[in-house]
Amino acid sequence: MTPFGQAFAAIVAKDLRTELRTMRSLPAMVLFAVTTFVIFRFGLDRTALSGSLASGVIWTTLLFAAVLGINRIFLPEREEGGFDAFRLAPVDRPALFAAKAAVLFLYLAVLEVIVVPVFAVFFLQEWSGLAPMIVVLLLTNLGFAALGTLISSMAVNSRARDLLVPLLLLPLVVPLMIAATGATTHLLDAGGPSYDKFGTWLLVLGLYDGIFCLVGYAVFDFLLED
Amino acid sequence: MSGRGLGQLSIATALVLLAGFGLVFFWVPMDAIEGFRQKIFYLHVPLAIVALCGFMAGGVEGFRHLRSNDRRHDANSYVFIHISVVFGVATLITGMIWAKASWGHYWVWDEPTLVSFLIVFLLYCTYYPFRYAIEDRDRQARYASVFAITAGAFVPLNFMAVRMAESLIHPRVFATSQGGLPGSMLFTFLVCLVGVALLWVTLVKLELLGKQTSGQVSKLRRALEAEGFGKSEPTGTVGRRIAPNLEAR
């Protein structure tokens, strides 16, 4: 294994182990999402959703749940000296970026595995659109992971950490949200899924992911210097 | 020294802008459908173009700052973004006036160009609180550059993504296949574009000169204090400024 791969694997394993032992992020994200569904259930006063309303509800909820996770992804590094240890270690700095993005991606995947079925039980009458939605979820997770890691590492060393993450992240993910809701809307139509413009939206998602993975990978070095 | 040539530049800016507005009001033909209110086009569109280019230039300067670790590039990046935000406010205001006259509403939500400009504008508004939240000067400059690069890459991407959710009341004068603008309008538009771009450059230079001067003043004041003058008075270091520091080191 290359040194990069070793560092990557070590950080991912460390983060997953910490999360399994402390349960700092994931339970909060899941609980938040489910509570938000309940609020939408009464706020919208509907028992069944479809089309653009359904995709709006699921994506808004996932976005805000993701913000909770993004806020905390670098917190242990800062509070318990992880950054210093990493700076001392003779490994490539982008390994930390890649590992944190991978961990965030996994968190989001677990979150969605739990929360999307809950959403379907709460609101959907037609379930056949959920299978193709997996592609949209995966691509959007990648975008969240890359951008979230970048923003979180920028915000974690500032005074107004919890405030800055949503402030910086929300405008940046608007295109991601447009593409994700655009792709999901017709999948959740009441009469079964249809694939109008589906490919185009996936292309936008892929392009967005690609660009921000590259940007994050390129600039992350400078966020670790001290 | 960024102050050199500022006088001539201001005069050139004023002349080109005056010439542009002269052409707009006395020479260029009335728009067949929109009539007189279309003339705001010659102000609104150049402002928007210059603001967006300024944002991206801020990203390029941020990149150069990270490459060279030279404070001047960070200052450039900051001032580029700052002036472009001001131009962004002007774009939104002129756009809303035009929209009210033309469409009957100040704001139309299903119009991609408006929405994408608003998103970019909101994103760059967070540049100030972000800078302010970081205490260490070097780190502040570095993080601000990272922000400028990320946001600069975001600008074209955002326009593309929002445009995919297409709707077409906003005029696309340059992209349409049936010819776009007639020659006289294009010429007037280009004169106005050059004028607004010159205005941007002038304001950037003025702002940079101001930063440099205040940096020198505080340096001199510190030197005086070190000599023992004016020690009893509270000095100008009250409160931190987010603008990059341009003192000579």
Contacts between the chains, C-beta under 8 A, distances in Angstrom:
chain1	res1	chain2	res2	distance
A	150	B	146	7.8
A	150	B	150	6.5
A	154	B	130	7.5
A	154	B	143	5.5
A	154	B	146	6.2
A	154	B	147	6.8
A	155	B	130	8.0
A	155	B	133	7.9
A	157	B	134	6.8
A	157	B	139	6.6
A	157	B	143	7.5
A	158	B	130	7.2
A	158	B	133	3.7
A	158	B	134	4.7
A	158	B	143	7.6
A	159	B	133	4.8
A	159	B	134	7.5
A	159	B	135	6.8
A	160	B	129	7.0
A	160	B	133	4.3
A	163	B	129	7.7
A	163	B	133	7.9
A	164	B	126	7.7
A	164	B	129	7.0
A	164	B	130	6.0
A	164	B	133	5.9
A	167	B	126	4.9
A	167	B	129	6.6
A	167	B	130	7.6
A	168	B	123	7.8
A	168	B	126	5.4
A	168	B	130	6.3
A	168	B	147	7.5
A	171	B	119	5.4
A	171	B	120	7.8
A	171	B	122	4.8
A	171	B	123	3.7
A	171	B	126	6.9
A	172	B	123	6.4
A	172	B	150	7.3
A	172	B	151	7.7
A	172	B	154	6.0
A	174	B	119	4.9
A	174	B	158	6.9
A	174	B	161	8.0
A	174	B	162	7.8
A	175	B	119	8.0
A	175	B	154	7.9
A	175	B	157	6.1
A	175	B	158	5.1
A	175	B	160	7.9
A	175	B	161	3.4
A	175	B	162	6.7
A	176	B	161	7.9
A	178	B	161	5.5
A	178	B	162	6.3
A	178	B	164	7.5
A	178	B	165	5.7
A	179	B	161	5.9
A	179	B	164	7.3
A	182	B	164	7.2
A	182	B	165	6.3
A	197	B	164	7.9
A	200	B	164	6.3
A	201	B	164	7.4
A	204	B	160	7.3
A	204	B	161	5.3
A	204	B	164	5.9
A	207	B	157	7.2
A	207	B	160	7.9
A	208	B	157	6.2
A	208	B	161	7.0
A	211	B	153	5.9
A	211	B	157	6.1
A	212	B	150	7.7
A	212	B	153	7.7
A	215	B	149	6.7
A	215	B	150	5.7
A	215	B	153	5.4
A	219	B	66	7.1
A	219	B	146	4.7
A	219	B	149	5.8
A	219	B	150	7.1
A	222	B	66	5.2
A	222	B	142	5.1
A	222	B	145	7.2
A	222	B	146	5.9
A	223	B	142	7.4
A	223	B	143	6.8
A	223	B	146	6.1
A	225	B	142	6.6
A	226	B	139	7.4
